[in-house]
Amino acid sequence: MTDLDKEIVSRVGRVLPPAGGPYGLHEPTIDGREWDYVKECLDSGWVSAAGAHVGKLEEMVAEFVGTAHVVATVSGTAALHVSLLLAGAESGDEVLVPTLTYVATANSVSYCAAIPHFVDSDGESLGVDAKKLAAYLEEIADLDSGVCRNRRTGRPIRALIVVHCLGHPADMDELTAVCDTYGIALVEDVAEALGSYYRGAHVGRHGQVSALSFNGNKIVTTGGGGAIITDDAEIARRAKHLTTTARAVQRWEHAHDEVGFNYRMPALNAALGCAQMERLSDLLTAKRQLSEAYRRAFEGLNAVTVMTEPSYGRSNFWMNTIVLDAGLASERDQIMKLAGESGYVCWPAWRPLHRLPMYIDCPRMGLDYAEDIKARMINLPSGAGLISQ
Ligand SMILES: *Cc1c(COP(=O)(O)O)cnc(C)c1O
């Protein structure tokens, strides 16, 4: 334990006084009309597939994001799975996925019997590095009658999942250009990025279809849940159909016209979400203030950088992150341990997905940046309730 380790943890303490702890990494804020709406839902008896709350939540999200269609689901992972199917991912395809993301991003590819193909991230947004991707595809891919094909494996590269990592918007113009050049479908994983903007437009509107999460640790929670976002009416219709067991419209019997999924969000969860959505602008303000407080607290400490938003966009600051200088990487675990003992629950970044046992043999480009930043990142307590408004 060095003096610098102690100094870093004490700076976290300037933002989060030790008295109120322990402070979790991301605790939900339940201080709106959650009780009222959940009670309303219970009183109505429509707690599951029917009732008004699911439609209401979908409308609120559509209005906030500025998108034409929203389909609520049981989880962000389910939303990603169906998004990817609707983007055309099929058995034996490859789907480009950043290695620096939560495991659900790659799992959704596996659920389609497709193969994750891991790509690197950049330092400005922690999202997919567009320049590196363009150079890599130039080297390994051909456009063969409209289909992008991996020359090394012979498999089609069907889609790219862009993740707006920790709430920071990825560089969508550059990524869209790469996808257009190669005929690759673009799906956005906006699980962490409700309230984040790329050049003034809410994220999730650049790809054909996008997936949000309302898990308990996200900026807005429904307990567990997610949503598919799209501006395309036909994709929205298919999303609704596939997530509701592909029920055929038929009055007197249960009939289904393909293998669908029981991925519909229950009304109870949606009721909670409606109350949370009402508070979203306040939550965003609080999270921005918290992030500014961390940046002020670390001013003048050169060995540590507090992540900020990319120049081209606006982050929801879902997660606050400090990045240690290369020389300090070996202290990372000591710093997290000391922080934990002081009541500040800190976490490292996810283990890069290409190092997980089920993905160890998947195709990949050089992943130097993700490996390097993973070794130096620490995520700090980031719930909106940590800052008093
Ligand atoms: C949370 C998350 C998901 C999955 O959402 P769940 O609602 O937990 O299924 C997917 N991708 C990323 C980047 C996430 O952070």
The ligand as a Gaussian input file, in Angstrom:
#p B3LYP/6-31G(d) Opt

LIG

0 1
 C      -26.685000      -4.593000     -18.738000
 C      -26.122000      -4.828000     -20.078000
 C      -26.703000      -5.736000     -20.999000
 C      -27.789000      -6.700000     -20.635000
 O      -28.866000      -6.195000     -20.025000
 P      -29.708000      -7.108000     -18.977000
 O      -30.936000      -6.264000     -18.810000
 O      -28.896000      -7.226000     -17.750000
 O      -30.007000      -8.403000     -19.633000
 C      -26.173000      -5.811000     -22.265000
 N      -25.117000      -5.082000     -22.636000
 C      -24.515000      -4.224000     -21.806000
 C      -23.364000      -3.424000     -22.308000
 C      -24.978000      -4.076000     -20.488000
 O      -24.363000      -3.248000     -19.651000

